[in-house]
Amino acid sequence: MPNKYPAEVRERATRMVLDRLTDYPSTWAACQDLGAKLNVGAETLRKWIVQAQVDAGTKTGPSTEELEEIKRLKKENRDLRETNEILKAAASFFARELDPRNRG
């Protein structure tokens, strides 16, 4: 799924919420109020805030770079599994073709 919001909007909204976080009783309250003003969903904004805090080291969790690496590795793993299945099928086919018992 492509990103719905441009990077500039995401960065600006994240910075705005982080700058005003102390004015609200919770991160969720800030996201609800400011998200409506920025035309960004509150949950989307909350996820951006959490990821920004992780990247800054103020929260625990996988950083953006780590998430990208995990995504890349999962794709590579999927591709390798697919290639392995193709090779298994080809080996099975050639084994049947070369089997002397199948010659008539």
SULGI-V264508 format. One record per residue. RES is the residue in one letter. PSI is psi in degrees with one decimal (* if undefined). Layout:
BEGIN
RES&PSI / RES&PSI
END
This chain:
BEGIN
M&126.9 / P&155.7 / N&131.3 / K&-30.5 / Y&139.0 / P&156.4 / A&-36.2 / E&-40.9 / V&-44.3 / R&-46.7 / E&-43.7 / R&-45.5 / A&-42.5 / T&-46.4 / R&-40.9 / M&-45.5 / V&-44.9 / L&-36.7 / D&-29.4 / R&9.4 / L&-34.2 / T&-15.5 / D&-6.3 / Y&154.0 / P&-23.1 / S&165.8 / T&-40.4 / W&-43.0 / A&-40.9 / A&-42.3 / C&-38.5 / Q&-46.7 / D&-52.0 / L&-30.2 / G&-41.2 / A&-37.6 / K&-27.6 / L&1.2 / N&41.7 / V&136.7 / G&143.4 / A&-42.2 / E&-38.8 / T&-46.7 / L&-40.5 / R&-41.4 / K&-39.5 / W&-41.0 / I&-47.0 / V&-44.5 / Q&-37.9 / A&-38.7 / Q&-37.8 / V&-46.1 / D&-33.0 / A&-12.1 / G&8.4 / T&-12.1 / K&154.8 / T&153.0 / G&174.0 / P&134.1 / S&170.3 / T&-41.9 / E&-42.1 / E&-39.8 / L&-39.6 / E&-39.4 / E&-41.4 / I&-43.7 / K&-44.0 / R&-43.6 / L&-37.0 / K&-41.2 / K&-44.6 / E&-42.9 / N&-43.7 / R&-44.1 / D&-41.2 / L&-38.7 / R&-41.9 / E&-45.5 / T&-41.6 / N&-42.0 / E&-40.0 / I&-43.9 / L&-38.1 / K&-44.7 / A&-41.0 / A&-43.0 / A&-40.6 / S&-42.2 / F&-48.7 / F&-31.1 / A&-41.3 / R&-40.4 / E&-35.6 / L&-4.2 / D&121.8 / P&-21.0 / R&-20.1 / N&-0.6 / R&134.5 / G&*
END
